[in-house]
Amino acid sequence: MGKQPVAIVFPGQGIQRPGMGKDFYEQSKAGRMVYEEASDALGWDVAAICNGEGERLRLTEFAQPCILTTEVAMFRELCDRHGPMGDYFGGHSLGEYAALTVAGALPLSLAVRTVYSRGRLMQGACPQGLGGMMAVLGDNLPVERFEEALSGLAVDVANVNSPGQVVLSGHSAAMDAARERLLPLGGGASWRFVPLDVSAPFHSRFMNPALDGFRQVLLENADAMNPARAGGTTSNFTGGFHEESREALVSALAGQFNSPVKWLANMRALAATGARVIEVGPGRPLRAFFKSLEIPCESITSLSQVRGFQK
């Protein structure tokens, strides 16, 4: 019997916190090199923002490259200590860029510049205060019926995270109406509706005003991509694994910008490989999603956990 393959997965925006990655920056040579490379590419000190107490880490344009850098730094230290690993990769929203980076499909310098632009464009796509997001929590949510129920409302399905969690995205003023329309689908089941602390309606049609600008960012940097290394990484846009062509990679990343994150499909694609699943990042939100499918998922969130890791 061959050795079990390994799938490395990365969470997305929302896990940022002051001090994230500080142990990797201060105590890991491999980690520090990642922060320095990212800072050189961006022209500002990524570690200083990660470790600072200011407001910039709350801003999407700074949060995205800071999270990506931290996740790549953690992964590089993991490999530095325990040897190369990762037969398959996946990431939730922003985390998909970290996955493509460690897979070798995107150079780190390109990845951090791309998500910096992505963050600015996402933030500017919808007027401040107009948009919001809300999680719907319940058992076996009938997501296939959500679109029809929400028809005519300024609300879209943004994330299908697990059988028990779907995230809505759209105009804040329409969220109460969305809740009233969806409740009857539960047949009396106890569903919870939880507003999310976000600054814009991500992964929805309300990102459309910035889509052309983001596609242009991807096209201008397409020559630096290595799509032949993308085939083992899942695509939030398609739900399956990326195709190994530059055109398909650009199309999938552009599609992810204003379309639902098909994370449930991504988890099932990774599970079908039989891989051992390891979540790497300053938070561990993905573990619960895998658990909902009865798929074990280990989480690495600190340098001490990297040191104690058993390959």
Backbone hydrogen bonds, N-H to C=O, Kabsch-Sander energy under -0.5 kcal/mol:
donor,donor_aa,acceptor,acceptor_aa,energy
7,A,276,R,-3.2
8,I,88,Y,-2.4
9,V,278,I,-2.5
10,F,90,G,-1.7
15,I,12,G,-1.0
19,G,50,C,-3.4
20,M,17,R,-2.0
20,M,50,C,-0.8
22,K,19,G,-1.9
25,Y,21,G,-2.3
26,E,22,K,-2.5
27,Q,23,D,-2.0
28,S,24,F,-1.2
32,R,24,F,-0.5
32,R,28,S,-2.7
33,M,29,K,-2.0
34,V,30,A,-1.3
35,Y,31,G,-1.9
36,E,32,R,-2.5
37,E,33,M,-2.4
38,A,34,V,-2.5
39,S,35,Y,-2.4
40,D,36,E,-2.3
41,A,37,E,-1.9
42,L,38,A,-2.0
43,G,39,S,-2.6
44,W,39,S,-0.7
46,V,44,W,-0.9
49,I,45,D,-1.4
50,C,46,V,-2.4
51,N,47,A,-2.3
52,G,48,A,-0.9
58,R,55,E,-1.8
59,L,55,E,-0.6
59,L,56,R,-1.2
62,F,59,L,-1.0
63,A,59,L,-3.1
64,Q,60,T,-2.2
66,C,62,F,-1.9
67,I,63,A,-2.7
68,L,64,Q,-2.3
69,T,65,P,-2.4
70,T,66,C,-2.2
71,E,67,I,-2.6
72,V,68,L,-2.4
73,A,69,T,-2.5
74,M,70,T,-2.3
75,F,71,E,-2.2
76,R,72,V,-2.7
77,E,73,A,-2.0
78,L,74,M,-2.1
79,C,75,F,-2.4
80,D,76,R,-2.3
81,R,77,E,-2.0
82,H,78,L,-2.1
83,G,79,C,-2.2
87,D,6,V,-2.8
88,Y,6,V,-2.0
89,F,232,G,-2.5
90,G,8,I,-2.0
92,H,10,F,-2.3
93,S,91,G,-0.7
95,G,92,H,-2.4
96,E,93,S,-1.9
97,Y,94,L,-1.7
98,A,94,L,-0.9
99,A,95,G,-2.3
100,L,96,E,-2.4
101,T,97,Y,-1.8
102,V,98,A,-2.4
103,A,99,A,-1.6
104,G,100,L,-0.6
104,G,101,T,-1.0
105,A,100,L,-2.1
106,L,100,L,-1.4
111,A,107,P,-2.7
112,V,108,L,-2.6
113,R,109,S,-1.6
114,T,110,L,-2.5
115,V,111,A,-2.4
116,Y,112,V,-1.7
117,S,113,R,-2.0
118,R,114,T,-2.7
119,G,115,V,-2.6
120,R,116,Y,-1.8
121,L,117,S,-2.7
122,M,118,R,-2.7
123,Q,119,G,-2.3
124,G,120,R,-1.8
125,A,121,L,-0.9
125,A,122,M,-0.7
126,C,122,M,-0.5
130,L,127,P,-2.2
131,G,127,P,-0.6
132,G,170,G,-2.8
134,M,168,L,-2.0
135,A,194,V,-3.0
136,V,166,V,-3.7
137,L,135,A,-0.5
137,L,192,R,-2.9
138,G,164,G,-1.7
141,L,138,G,-0.5
141,L,163,P,-2.7
143,V,141,L,-2.1
145,R,142,P,-2.4
146,F,143,V,-1.3
147,E,143,V,-0.7
149,A,145,R,-1.7
150,L,146,F,-2.2
151,S,148,E,-1.1
153,L,150,L,-2.4
155,V,153,L,-1.4
156,D,169,S,-3.4
158,A,156,D,-0.5
158,A,167,V,-3.3
159,N,167,V,-1.6
160,V,261,V,-2.6
161,N,159,N,-0.7
161,N,165,Q,-1.4
162,S,165,Q,-1.6
165,Q,162,S,-1.3
166,V,136,V,-2.1
167,V,159,N,-2.6
168,L,134,M,-3.5
169,S,156,D,-2.7
170,G,132,G,-2.4
171,H,154,A,-2.7
172,S,130,L,-2.6
174,A,171,H,-1.8
175,M,172,S,-1.3
178,A,174,A,-2.0
179,R,175,M,-2.3
180,E,176,D,-2.0
181,R,177,A,-1.9
182,L,178,A,-2.1
183,L,179,R,-2.1
185,L,182,L,-1.8
186,G,182,L,-0.5
186,G,183,L,-1.7
187,G,184,P,-1.4
188,G,183,L,-0.6
189,A,186,G,-1.7
191,W,189,A,-1.1
192,R,137,L,-2.7
194,V,135,A,-2.8
194,V,192,R,-0.5
196,L,133,M,-2.7
198,V,196,L,-1.7
202,F,200,A,-1.6
203,H,257,F,-0.9
207,M,204,S,-1.9
208,N,205,R,-1.7
210,A,207,M,-1.8
211,L,208,N,-1.4
212,D,208,N,-0.6
214,F,210,A,-2.0
215,R,211,L,-2.9
216,Q,212,D,-2.0
217,V,213,G,-1.5
218,L,214,F,-2.1
219,L,215,R,-2.7
220,E,216,Q,-2.4
221,N,217,V,-0.8
221,N,218,L,-0.7
222,A,219,L,-1.0
224,A,221,N,-1.3
225,M,222,A,-1.5
226,N,105,A,-2.9
229,R,226,N,-2.4
230,A,227,P,-1.9
233,T,230,A,-2.1
234,T,89,F,-2.1
235,S,240,G,-3.4
236,N,234,T,-0.5
239,G,235,S,-2.4
242,H,230,A,-0.6
242,H,233,T,-2.7
245,S,243,E,-1.2
249,L,245,S,-2.3
250,V,246,R,-2.5
251,S,247,E,-2.2
252,A,248,A,-2.5
253,L,249,L,-2.2
254,A,250,V,-2.4
255,G,251,S,-2.4
256,Q,252,A,-1.9
257,F,253,L,-0.8
257,F,254,A,-0.7
258,N,254,A,-0.6
258,N,255,G,-0.7
259,S,255,G,-0.5
259,S,256,Q,-0.5
261,V,158,A,-3.0
262,K,236,N,-2.1
262,K,260,P,-0.7
263,W,261,V,-1.6
264,L,160,V,-2.5
266,N,262,K,-1.9
267,M,263,W,-2.7
268,R,264,L,-1.9
269,A,265,A,-2.2
270,L,266,N,-2.3
271,A,267,M,-2.7
272,A,268,R,-1.8
273,T,270,L,-1.2
274,G,271,A,-1.7
275,A,270,L,-0.9
276,R,5,P,-2.9
277,V,296,P,-0.6
278,I,7,A,-2.8
279,E,298,E,-3.8
280,V,9,V,-2.6
281,G,300,I,-2.2
287,R,284,R,-0.6
289,F,285,P,-0.7
290,F,286,L,-2.2
291,K,287,R,-2.4
292,S,288,A,-1.6
293,L,289,F,-0.5
293,L,290,F,-1.4
294,E,291,K,-2.0
295,I,290,F,-2.4
298,E,277,V,-2.4
300,I,279,E,-3.1
301,T,299,S,-0.5
306,V,302,S,-1.5
307,R,303,L,-2.4
308,G,304,S,-1.6
309,F,306,V,-1.1
311,K,309,F,-0.6
